[in-house]
């Protein structure tokens, strides 16, 4: 009986392969005799697990949500100048939205100064006041809607920045509304606190820290 030249295991006369290491044996017949079985293939060792996979606690790069702008790269925080410019633009737009109502209000006030047009002037003044409030609130709520849906108000769109949460997604209307409300309260309590991103390592405002949001270049 022959021996395997590789591992030295004794083999049968009709075995073309070593039963131990599956190496081909020299001078073997091309096919085994009737009734013999070829050696079973050796099982391959399992691949080592990838410890970077989520099931092993690995880190996955968050996928930033769709909507306005491209995905914000991690660490690319928006500059403070861009952020204040976006706030300034939003303020101008909100003021412009109420401007038609203000004009009608002053026309009504002027008409109310005359006895002949006093009643019409009062009506004009009241309608102008309602129109101004509707313009202010309408654009303010629309901006919050855009902020919650896309991460950017009209001003932020023009400055190419966006606000996202710690999951990389836009805030949603409710969270965006609360963030803007807290931002207004902080600004009214102490205007200097609005400059908090200037010395913060992640350029977050106090309201950003409260809601775990960041402002990125879009």
C-alpha positions as CSV (number, residue, x, y, z in Angstrom):
1,X,0.0,0.0,0.0
2,X,1.4,3.4,-1.0
3,X,2.1,6.3,1.4
4,X,1.2,9.9,0.8
5,X,4.4,11.9,-0.3
6,X,3.1,15.0,1.5
7,X,1.9,13.8,4.9
8,X,3.0,10.2,5.0
9,X,-0.4,8.7,5.6
10,X,-0.9,5.2,4.3
11,X,-3.4,5.0,1.4
12,X,-5.3,2.2,-0.4
13,X,-4.1,1.0,-3.7
14,X,-7.0,2.5,-5.6
15,X,-7.2,5.8,-3.8
16,X,-6.2,8.7,-6.2
17,X,-6.1,11.2,-3.3
18,X,-4.8,11.0,0.2
19,X,-7.5,10.5,2.8
20,X,-5.8,12.8,5.2
21,X,-4.7,15.9,3.3
22,X,-6.4,15.3,-0.1
23,X,-3.1,15.5,-2.0
24,X,-3.0,13.6,-5.3
25,X,-1.1,10.3,-5.1
26,X,1.4,9.4,-7.8
27,X,0.7,6.6,-10.3
28,X,-2.9,6.2,-9.4
29,X,-5.6,4.9,-11.7
30,X,-7.7,7.5,-13.5
31,X,-10.9,6.2,-11.7
32,X,-11.3,4.2,-8.5
33,X,-12.5,0.6,-8.5
34,X,-16.2,-0.1,-8.4
35,X,-17.6,0.5,-4.9
36,X,-14.9,2.9,-3.7
37,X,-15.7,6.5,-2.8
38,X,-13.6,9.5,-3.5
39,X,-12.3,11.4,-0.5
40,X,-14.7,13.9,0.9
41,X,-13.6,17.5,0.5
42,X,-12.0,19.1,3.5
43,X,-14.2,21.7,5.1
44,X,-12.9,25.3,4.8
45,X,-12.3,27.2,8.0
46,X,-14.9,29.9,8.6
47,X,-14.0,33.5,7.8
48,X,-13.2,35.6,10.8
49,X,-16.0,38.0,11.8
50,X,-15.8,41.6,10.8
51,X,-15.7,43.5,14.1
52,X,-16.5,46.7,12.2
53,X,-20.0,45.3,11.5
54,X,-23.0,46.8,13.4
55,X,-23.8,43.5,15.1
56,X,-20.4,43.6,16.8
57,X,-20.8,47.2,17.8
58,X,-19.0,48.6,14.8
59,X,-19.5,52.2,13.7
60,X,-21.5,53.1,10.6
61,X,-21.3,56.5,9.0
62,X,-24.7,58.1,9.3
63,X,-26.6,58.7,6.1
64,X,-27.7,62.3,5.9
65,X,-31.3,62.9,4.9
66,X,-32.5,64.1,1.6
67,X,-34.1,67.4,0.8
68,X,-32.3,70.6,0.2
69,X,-28.5,70.4,-0.4
70,X,-26.0,67.6,-0.6
71,X,-25.1,65.4,2.3
72,X,-23.2,67.4,5.0
73,X,-19.7,66.0,5.6
74,X,-18.9,65.2,9.2
75,X,-16.9,68.1,10.8
76,X,-17.7,70.6,8.1
77,X,-19.5,73.1,10.4
78,X,-21.0,76.2,9.0
79,X,-19.2,79.4,9.8
80,X,-20.7,81.8,12.3
81,X,-20.7,84.6,9.6
82,X,-22.9,82.5,7.4
83,X,-25.2,81.7,10.2
84,X,-25.8,85.3,11.2
85,X,-26.2,86.3,7.5
86,X,-28.9,83.6,7.2
87,X,-30.7,85.0,10.3
88,X,-30.5,88.5,8.9
89,X,-31.9,87.4,5.6
90,X,-34.8,85.6,7.3
91,X,-35.5,88.7,9.3
92,X,-35.7,90.9,6.2
93,X,-38.0,88.4,4.5
94,X,-40.3,88.2,7.4
95,X,-40.4,92.1,7.6
96,X,-41.1,92.3,3.9
97,X,-44.0,89.8,4.3
98,X,-45.7,92.2,6.7
99,X,-44.9,95.3,4.7
100,X,-48.1,95.4,2.6
101,X,-50.2,95.2,5.7
102,X,-48.2,98.0,7.3
103,X,-48.8,100.2,4.3
104,X,-52.5,99.6,4.4
105,X,-52.5,100.3,8.1
106,X,-50.9,103.7,7.7
107,X,-53.3,104.6,4.8
108,X,-56.2,103.7,7.1
109,X,-54.7,105.8,9.8
110,X,-54.4,108.8,7.5
111,X,-58.0,108.3,6.3
112,X,-59.2,108.1,9.9
113,X,-57.9,111.6,10.5
114,X,-60.7,113.1,8.3
115,X,-64.3,113.2,9.4
116,X,-65.6,112.1,6.0
117,X,-63.4,109.0,5.8
118,X,-63.0,108.2,9.5
119,X,-65.0,104.9,9.4
120,X,-63.4,103.7,6.2
121,X,-60.0,104.6,7.6
122,X,-60.7,102.6,10.7
123,X,-61.6,99.5,8.6
124,X,-58.5,100.0,6.5
125,X,-56.3,100.3,9.6
126,X,-57.8,97.1,11.1
127,X,-57.4,95.1,7.9
128,X,-53.9,96.4,7.4
129,X,-53.0,95.3,11.0
130,X,-54.4,91.8,10.3
131,X,-52.6,91.5,7.0
132,X,-49.3,92.5,8.6
133,X,-49.7,89.9,11.4
134,X,-50.7,87.3,8.8
135,X,-47.6,88.1,6.7
136,X,-45.3,87.9,9.7
137,X,-46.7,84.6,11.0
138,X,-47.1,83.1,7.6
139,X,-43.5,83.4,6.5
140,X,-42.2,82.6,10.0
141,X,-44.2,79.3,10.0
142,X,-43.2,78.6,6.4
143,X,-39.5,79.0,7.3
144,X,-39.9,76.6,10.3
145,X,-41.6,74.1,7.9
146,X,-38.7,74.3,5.6
147,X,-36.2,74.0,8.5
148,X,-38.0,70.9,9.8
149,X,-38.4,69.3,6.3
150,X,-35.1,70.2,4.6
151,X,-32.9,71.5,7.4
152,X,-32.8,75.0,5.9
153,X,-34.9,78.2,6.0
154,X,-34.9,80.5,3.0
155,X,-32.0,82.4,4.4
156,X,-30.1,79.2,5.1
157,X,-30.7,78.0,1.6
158,X,-29.2,81.2,0.2
159,X,-26.2,80.9,2.5
160,X,-25.9,77.2,1.7
161,X,-26.1,75.9,5.2
162,X,-28.4,73.4,6.9
163,X,-29.4,72.2,10.4
164,X,-29.5,68.5,11.1
165,X,-29.8,66.4,14.3
166,X,-27.4,63.8,15.7
167,X,-28.9,61.1,13.4
168,X,-28.0,63.2,10.3
169,X,-31.7,63.9,9.6
170,X,-33.7,67.2,9.4
171,X,-35.4,68.1,12.7
172,X,-39.1,67.8,11.8
173,X,-41.6,70.6,12.3
174,X,-42.1,70.2,16.1
175,X,-38.4,70.1,17.0
176,X,-37.6,72.9,14.5
177,X,-40.4,75.1,16.1
178,X,-39.1,74.5,19.6
179,X,-35.5,75.2,18.6
180,X,-36.5,78.5,17.0
181,X,-38.6,79.4,20.1
182,X,-35.7,78.7,22.5
183,X,-33.4,80.6,20.2
184,X,-35.7,83.7,20.4
185,X,-35.9,83.4,24.2
186,X,-32.1,83.1,24.5
187,X,-31.7,86.2,22.3
188,X,-34.3,88.2,24.2
189,X,-32.8,87.2,27.6
190,X,-29.2,88.0,26.7
191,X,-28.3,89.0,23.1
192,X,-24.6,88.0,23.8
193,X,-25.6,84.4,24.2
194,X,-26.4,84.2,20.5
195,X,-22.7,84.5,19.9
196,X,-22.0,81.3,21.8
197,X,-20.9,79.5,18.5
198,X,-17.9,81.8,18.3
199,X,-16.1,80.1,21.2
200,X,-17.8,76.7,21.1
201,X,-15.6,73.8,19.8
202,X,-18.4,72.4,17.6
203,X,-19.8,75.9,16.8
204,X,-23.1,75.1,18.5
205,X,-25.4,77.6,20.0
206,X,-27.0,76.9,23.4
207,X,-30.2,76.0,21.6
208,X,-28.2,73.5,19.4
209,X,-26.8,71.8,22.5
210,X,-30.3,71.6,24.0
211,X,-31.7,69.8,20.9
212,X,-28.4,68.1,19.9
213,X,-28.3,69.8,16.5
214,X,-25.4,71.1,14.3
215,X,-25.2,73.6,11.5
216,X,-23.3,72.3,8.5
217,X,-22.2,73.7,5.2
218,X,-24.7,72.2,2.7
